């Protein structure tokens, strides 16, 4: 069939548009999109009509189904791409925040090392052994002292370290 004349096309449009629109709404569940795609169906009818004018109903059904499924596949691809982009963005943000956290921890560890270096050797040694997981008895053995002394040494060393941190943090501002 050649290009339909305007009157014939107008008649086909008015006859079949409501059914095409209704079927697209049923498939897509979105009225606005269904109306846009119904126009696409009739644009294809105008540009490339079926060879047999009596087969327009079946031809429109095939075309609307193909257009609807193409649209659904496109939307699924876009959704998958959007999710992938969101996941990549989330991963990037996590990596950035973990890098920032790592930097802050390194800075804190460096500050702590500097504060420890300012403590007397015994205080530094007792704190390092304790925070390395040694028990009081193991620290006493390492320091070659009676175990009851370790508790008070740790308390004093911790107090000195706190004072060092407080004076160090206020001098940096």
Backbone as CSV, one residue per row, in Angstrom:
resi,resn,N_x,N_y,N_z,CA_x,CA_y,CA_z,C_x,C_y,C_z
1,UNK,0.839,-1.173,0.000,0.000,0.000,0.000,0.888,1.241,0.000
2,UNK,0.605,2.197,-0.822,1.324,3.464,-0.891,0.993,4.293,0.339
3,UNK,1.616,5.458,0.438,1.266,6.361,1.535,-0.227,6.625,1.511
4,UNK,-0.863,6.495,2.652,-2.308,6.739,2.665,-2.593,8.225,2.463
5,UNK,-3.689,8.499,1.802,-4.036,9.911,1.661,-4.526,10.440,3.015
6,UNK,-4.601,11.727,3.129,-4.913,12.359,4.409,-6.246,11.917,4.975
7,UNK,-7.272,11.846,4.135,-8.593,11.451,4.629,-8.579,10.010,5.122
8,UNK,-7.947,9.125,4.340,-7.901,7.710,4.728,-7.112,7.552,6.042
9,UNK,-5.953,8.222,6.129,-5.135,8.137,7.345,-5.898,8.691,8.546
10,UNK,-6.569,9.824,8.371,-7.353,10.433,9.452,-8.433,9.458,9.930
11,UNK,-9.076,8.777,8.970,-10.126,7.803,9.321,-9.535,6.631,10.103
12,UNK,-8.375,6.110,9.679,-7.704,4.998,10.377,-7.274,5.431,11.777
13,UNK,-6.789,6.658,11.859,-6.364,7.176,13.156,-7.544,7.224,14.122
14,UNK,-8.656,7.839,13.697,-9.821,7.974,14.571,-10.448,6.623,14.899
15,UNK,-10.363,5.684,13.999,-10.947,4.366,14.218,-10.114,3.544,15.187
16,UNK,-8.800,3.549,14.996,-7.933,2.620,15.745,-7.196,3.245,16.936
17,UNK,-7.084,4.570,16.990,-6.317,5.208,18.067,-6.799,4.809,19.463
18,UNK,-8.110,4.837,19.751,-8.534,4.475,21.120,-8.097,3.067,21.534
19,UNK,-8.190,2.102,20.622,-7.789,0.729,20.960,-6.279,0.630,21.151
20,UNK,-5.524,1.288,20.272,-4.059,1.270,20.384,-3.641,1.904,21.710
21,UNK,-4.205,3.046,22.029,-3.895,3.739,23.280,-4.236,2.870,24.484
22,UNK,-5.414,2.251,24.466,-5.865,1.399,25.573,-4.909,0.213,25.777
23,UNK,-4.491,-0.412,24.681,-3.580,-1.566,24.783,-2.215,-1.137,25.308
24,UNK,-1.750,0.015,24.869,-0.458,0.503,25.366,-0.526,0.853,26.858
25,UNK,-1.634,1.438,27.275,-1.804,1.745,28.709,-1.809,0.437,29.508
26,UNK,-2.483,-0.586,28.973,-2.528,-1.878,29.671,-1.130,-2.487,29.777
27,UNK,-0.325,-2.328,28.736,1.030,-2.895,28.759,1.986,-2.086,29.641
28,UNK,1.903,-0.767,29.547,2.907,0.086,30.186,2.487,0.661,31.536
29,UNK,1.187,0.707,31.792,0.647,1.223,33.058,0.935,2.714,33.270
30,UNK,1.273,3.435,32.186,1.533,4.872,32.279,0.866,5.552,31.094
31,UNK,-0.130,6.355,31.386,-0.951,6.955,30.340,-0.164,7.894,29.427
32,UNK,0.641,8.758,29.985,1.381,9.731,29.178,2.332,9.036,28.213
33,UNK,3.031,8.037,28.706,3.962,7.292,27.845,3.176,6.533,26.786
34,UNK,2.050,5.944,27.172,1.214,5.211,26.216,0.742,6.131,25.096
35,UNK,0.362,7.355,25.424,-0.079,8.299,24.391,1.058,8.662,23.455
36,UNK,2.254,8.884,23.992,3.414,9.182,23.143,3.705,8.020,22.199
37,UNK,3.662,6.801,22.749,3.970,5.631,21.925,2.855,5.349,20.916
38,UNK,1.616,5.673,21.258,0.513,5.520,20.294,0.751,6.434,19.099
39,UNK,1.242,7.628,19.361,1.569,8.528,18.250,2.678,7.939,17.389
40,UNK,3.648,7.301,18.029,4.731,6.645,17.289,4.175,5.529,16.403
41,UNK,3.222,4.764,16.913,2.598,3.688,16.126,1.963,4.276,14.865
42,UNK,1.225,5.363,15.021,0.545,5.949,13.864,1.504,6.678,12.940
43,UNK,2.608,7.160,13.464,3.638,7.736,12.609,4.225,6.644,11.719
44,UNK,4.454,5.483,12.291,4.948,4.354,11.487,3.916,3.914,10.458
45,UNK,2.653,3.956,10.835,1.587,3.623,9.875,1.618,4.594,8.706
46,UNK,1.805,5.852,9.002,1.815,6.854,7.945,3.039,6.683,7.045
47,UNK,4.207,6.449,7.648,5.446,6.335,6.879,5.564,5.024,6.116
48,UNK,5.098,3.944,6.746,5.293,2.623,6.158,4.036,1.782,6.374
49,UNK,2.956,2.066,5.649,1.699,1.346,5.860,1.807,-0.111,5.400
50,UNK,0.937,-0.980,5.922,0.978,-2.387,5.503,0.552,-2.502,4.031
51,UNK,1.016,-3.588,3.403,0.681,-3.810,1.996,-0.803,-4.123,1.823
52,UNK,-1.384,-4.755,2.773,-2.790,-5.167,2.710,-3.623,-4.261,3.607
53,UNK,-4.453,-3.363,3.048,-5.250,-2.440,3.872,-6.185,-3.144,4.837
54,UNK,-6.616,-4.343,4.547,-7.518,-5.066,5.440,-6.814,-5.599,6.680
55,UNK,-5.478,-5.593,6.662,-4.707,-6.148,7.785,-4.223,-5.060,8.734
56,UNK,-4.787,-3.873,8.657,-4.310,-2.765,9.495,-4.439,-3.080,10.982
57,UNK,-5.520,-3.686,11.411,-5.704,-4.003,12.829,-4.594,-4.900,13.356
58,UNK,-4.289,-5.974,12.644,-3.217,-6.895,13.062,-1.856,-6.206,12.984
59,UNK,-1.674,-5.408,11.914,-0.415,-4.685,11.745,-0.207,-3.717,12.912
60,UNK,-1.226,-2.966,13.284,-1.130,-2.035,14.407,-0.824,-2.772,15.711
61,UNK,-1.446,-3.937,15.905,-1.204,-4.747,17.110,0.265,-5.153,17.187
62,UNK,0.828,-5.639,16.054,2.244,-6.038,16.037,3.152,-4.854,16.334
63,UNK,2.870,-3.729,15.684,3.724,-2.549,15.845,3.634,-2.003,17.273
64,UNK,2.422,-1.900,17.819,2.294,-1.369,19.186,2.961,-2.286,20.193
65,UNK,2.860,-3.582,19.980,3.515,-4.534,20.892,5.033,-4.381,20.819
66,UNK,5.552,-4.299,19.590,7.001,-4.148,19.414,7.483,-2.841,20.050
67,UNK,6.764,-1.760,19.812,7.149,-0.454,20.372,7.082,-0.491,21.900
68,UNK,6.041,-1.093,22.450,5.910,-1.168,23.912,7.059,-1.969,24.524
69,UNK,7.383,-3.134,23.926,8.469,-3.941,24.473,9.823,-3.272,24.292
70,UNK,10.012,-2.582,23.177,11.252,-1.823,22.991,11.384,-0.757,24.090
71,UNK,10.280,-0.083,24.375,10.286,0.936,25.419,10.603,0.316,26.790
72,UNK,9.993,-0.830,27.094,10.248,-1.486,28.389,11.705,-1.930,28.498
73,UNK,12.274,-2.444,27.405,13.697,-2.839,27.434,14.593,-1.616,27.642
74,UNK,14.251,-0.534,26.969,15.020,0.703,27.124,14.961,1.186,28.573
75,UNK,13.766,1.166,29.167,13.628,1.604,30.548,14.401,0.684,31.502
76,UNK,14.381,-0.615,31.221,15.120,-1.566,32.066,16.621,-1.295,31.967
77,UNK,17.116,-1.028,30.748,18.538,-0.710,30.580,18.899,0.572,31.318
78,UNK,18.039,1.585,31.203,18.307,2.850,31.886,18.299,2.677,33.401
79,UNK,17.368,1.877,33.896,17.303,1.617,35.335,18.559,0.882,35.796
80,UNK,18.964,-0.131,35.032,20.178,-0.880,35.389,21.403,0.026,35.355
81,UNK,21.471,0.887,34.340,22.602,1.810,34.237,22.601,2.791,35.411
82,UNK,21.426,3.316,35.757,21.315,4.253,36.868,21.755,3.585,38.175
83,UNK,21.301,2.333,38.385,21.693,1.617,39.608,23.200,1.391,39.632
84,UNK,23.752,1.048,38.479,25.196,0.809,38.403,25.964,2.100,38.694
85,UNK,25.471,3.216,38.159,26.117,4.501,38.416,26.002,4.885,39.888
86,UNK,24.822,4.663,40.478,24.633,4.974,41.891,25.552,4.118,42.758
87,UNK,25.676,2.838,42.386,26.547,1.947,43.146,28.006,2.392,43.012
88,UNK,28.407,2.777,41.803,29.776,3.248,41.599,30.024,4.523,42.396
89,UNK,29.037,5.411,42.407,29.153,6.654,43.162,29.265,6.356,44.658
90,UNK,28.426,5.431,45.130,28.446,5.049,46.541,29.811,4.461,46.906
91,UNK,30.327,3.591,46.040,31.627,2.968,46.283,32.724,4.027,46.313
92,UNK,32.650,4.975,45.373,33.641,6.046,45.328,33.589,6.883,46.596
93,UNK,32.377,7.215,47.034,32.236,8.004,48.262,32.788,7.247,49.462
94,UNK,32.521,5.932,49.504,33.043,5.128,50.613,34.558,5.118,50.581
95,UNK,35.135,4.969,49.378,36.589,4.946,49.264,37.176,6.288,49.670
96,UNK,36.522,7.380,49.258,37.014,8.694,49.629,36.941,8.887,51.133
97,UNK,35.788,8.500,51.725,35.657,8.699,53.164,36.622,7.790,53.914
98,UNK,36.833,6.566,53.411,37.777,5.689,54.113,39.200,6.212,53.946
99,UNK,39.516,6.840,52.808,40.834,7.441,52.623,41.014,8.615,53.575
100,UNK,39.961,9.422,53.718,40.024,10.544,54.639,40.168,10.044,56.076
101,UNK,39.400,9.008,56.419,39.486,8.449,57.765,40.885,7.888,58.017
102,UNK,41.433,7.231,56.999,42.775,6.662,57.126,43.804,7.776,57.351
103,UNK,43.662,8.858,56.620,44.572,9.993,56.787,44.456,10.579,58.190
104,UNK,43.209,10.744,58.651,43.009,11.267,60.006,43.607,10.335,61.050
105,UNK,43.434,9.043,60.858,44.010,8.082,61.811,45.533,8.166,61.802
106,UNK,46.108,8.274,60.598,47.568,8.386,60.519,48.055,9.642,61.238
107,UNK,47.310,10.737,61.040,47.684,11.986,61.709,47.568,11.827,63.221
108,UNK,46.496,11.186,63.678,46.324,10.961,65.113,47.426,10.067,65.659
109,UNK,47.782,9.019,64.902,48.850,8.116,65.347,50.183,8.869,65.405
110,UNK,50.412,9.749,64.429,51.647,10.527,64.430,51.694,11.447,65.640
111,UNK,50.564,12.088,65.928,50.493,12.951,67.110,50.744,12.149,68.377
112,UNK,50.115,10.978,68.449,50.274,10.121,69.619,51.736,9.705,69.782
113,UNK,52.397,9.345,68.659,53.816,8.976,68.741,54.654,10.141,69.264
114,UNK,54.332,11.346,68.784,55.079,12.523,69.236,54.873,12.749,70.735
115,UNK,53.637,12.579,71.191,53.358,12.760,72.612,54.066,11.687,73.441
116,UNK,54.047,10.454,72.920,54.730,9.363,73.634,56.231,9.633,73.726
117,UNK,56.812,10.196,72.666,58.252,10.483,72.658,58.625,11.512,73.732
118,UNK,57.662,12.347,74.114,57.935,13.383,75.126,57.831,12.835,76.546
119,UNK,57.275,11.643,76.702,57.136,11.037,78.031,58.467,10.422,78.464
120,UNK,58.631,10.251,79.771,59.818,9.523,80.260,59.824,8.098,79.682
121,UNK,61.003,7.517,79.560,61.161,6.205,78.928,60.286,5.148,79.595
122,UNK,60.260,5.114,80.917,59.481,4.105,81.644,57.990,4.226,81.315
123,UNK,57.444,5.463,81.312,56.030,5.670,80.996,55.723,5.205,79.567
124,UNK,56.583,5.609,78.653,56.390,5.232,77.245,56.399,3.709,77.095
125,UNK,57.349,3.071,77.752,57.491,1.616,77.649,56.288,0.884,78.240
126,UNK,55.825,1.296,79.412,54.712,0.624,80.072,53.420,0.800,79.257
127,UNK,53.209,2.001,78.691,52.015,2.227,77.859,52.057,1.404,76.572
128,UNK,53.213,1.387,75.918,53.327,0.623,74.670,53.110,-0.875,74.907
129,UNK,53.645,-1.389,75.994,53.453,-2.813,76.295,51.970,-3.100,76.572
130,UNK,51.321,-2.240,77.337,49.911,-2.474,77.691,49.018,-2.416,76.449
131,UNK,49.229,-1.420,75.603,48.378,-1.283,74.422,48.804,-2.196,73.275
132,UNK,49.866,-2.946,73.505,50.236,-4.006,72.556,49.607,-5.326,72.973
133,UNK,48.886,-5.325,74.099,48.153,-6.516,74.503,48.778,-7.299,75.649
134,UNK,49.843,-6.781,76.216,50.488,-7.492,77.317,49.654,-7.369,78.591
135,UNK,49.688,-8.429,79.408,48.992,-8.396,80.701,49.882,-7.673,81.720
136,UNK,49.301,-7.353,82.872,50.071,-6.696,83.929,51.267,-7.558,84.321
137,UNK,51.041,-8.865,84.455,52.125,-9.781,84.856,53.229,-9.794,83.800
138,UNK,52.860,-9.800,82.539,53.868,-9.814,81.462,54.648,-8.502,81.432
139,UNK,53.940,-7.398,81.677,54.621,-6.096,81.711,55.593,-6.058,82.893
140,UNK,55.143,-6.551,84.041,56.013,-6.570,85.232,57.260,-7.396,84.960
141,UNK,57.076,-8.531,84.302,58.217,-9.392,83.964,59.160,-8.669,83.009
142,UNK,58.597,-8.008,82.003,59.387,-7.282,81.003,60.157,-6.127,81.659
143,UNK,59.498,-5.440,82.607,60.095,-4.268,83.248,60.932,-4.672,84.473
144,UNK,60.848,-5.956,84.832,61.580,-6.513,85.968,61.225,-5.793,87.277
145,UNK,59.887,-5.738,87.528,59.379,-5.148,88.775,58.276,-6.041,89.309
146,UNK,57.791,-5.759,90.521,56.684,-6.511,91.091,55.388,-6.137,90.359
147,UNK,54.546,-7.125,90.081,53.290,-6.870,89.346,52.395,-5.803,89.968
148,UNK,52.289,-5.644,91.306,51.407,-4.605,91.839,51.797,-3.178,91.428
149,UNK,53.033,-2.943,91.072,53.472,-1.605,90.668,52.909,-1.195,89.305
150,UNK,52.626,-2.166,88.446,52.242,-1.881,87.058,50.958,-1.056,86.988
151,UNK,49.974,-1.351,87.806,48.715,-0.603,87.790,48.930,0.876,88.046
152,UNK,49.716,1.211,89.070,49.950,2.625,89.378,50.849,3.273,88.318
153,UNK,51.810,2.533,87.772,52.654,3.076,86.700,51.810,3.411,85.467
154,UNK,50.891,2.490,85.134,50.025,2.715,83.969,49.133,3.935,84.189
155,UNK,48.614,4.073,85.410,47.745,5.215,85.720,48.510,6.518,85.587
156,UNK,49.705,6.560,86.154,50.518,7.781,86.077,50.921,8.086,84.638
157,UNK,51.328,7.043,83.898,51.749,7.245,82.506,50.574,7.734,81.657
158,UNK,49.376,7.192,81.924,48.179,7.617,81.191,47.859,9.068,81.510
159,UNK,47.963,9.443,82.781,47.707,10.833,83.170,48.701,11.773,82.488
160,UNK,49.967,11.399,82.464,50.995,12.242,81.818,50.705,12.367,80.310
161,UNK,50.303,11.259,79.710,50.007,11.280,78.274,48.809,12.187,77.986
162,UNK,47.793,12.128,78.843,46.624,13.012,78.678,47.032,14.473,78.803
163,UNK,47.854,14.761,79.787,48.311,16.148,79.955,49.130,16.584,78.740
164,UNK,49.940,15.685,78.249,50.761,15.977,77.062,49.863,16.259,75.857
165,UNK,48.816,15.450,75.701,47.882,15.613,74.577,47.133,16.933,74.696
166,UNK,46.692,17.271,75.908,45.959,18.511,76.118,46.844,19.723,75.848
167,UNK,48.066,19.664,76.312,48.956,20.800,76.073,49.424,20.834,74.611
168,UNK,49.554,19.680,74.000,49.959,19.604,72.589,48.854,20.053,71.671
169,UNK,47.591,19.727,72.003,46.478,20.084,71.127,46.153,21.566,71.238
170,UNK,46.385,22.177,72.408,46.104,23.609,72.528,47.204,24.440,71.909
171,UNK,48.440,23.913,71.876,49.532,24.695,71.272,49.433,24.679,69.745
172,UNK,48.730,23.687,69.175,48.608,23.602,67.721,47.559,24.525,67.169
173,UNK,46.705,25.134,67.988,45.639,26.006,67.489,45.959,27.456,67.589
